Amino acid sequence: MLHAMSTTPEPAAERSADEVNEEIRALWARSGGTLTTEERQVYQTLVLEWAVASSPQSTKAA
């Protein structure tokens, strides 16, 4: 599921790094390996969201 484009990533609490990574992979699969300008913007937003979600500060203690 793609979210509407925004300039800031969603809070990491909403989606895990794995979920965001899955969306990144799906975006690349749908694009056939070449991203349009719009897809590149989505990709950049997703990468930022993934980085926030995968940072040590965002992981929950087990």
PyMOL commands that set and color helices and strands:
alter all, ss='L'
color gray80, all
select helices_A, chain A and resi 17-31+37-54+56-58
alter helices_A, ss='H'
color red, helices_A
deselect
rebuild
show_as cartoon
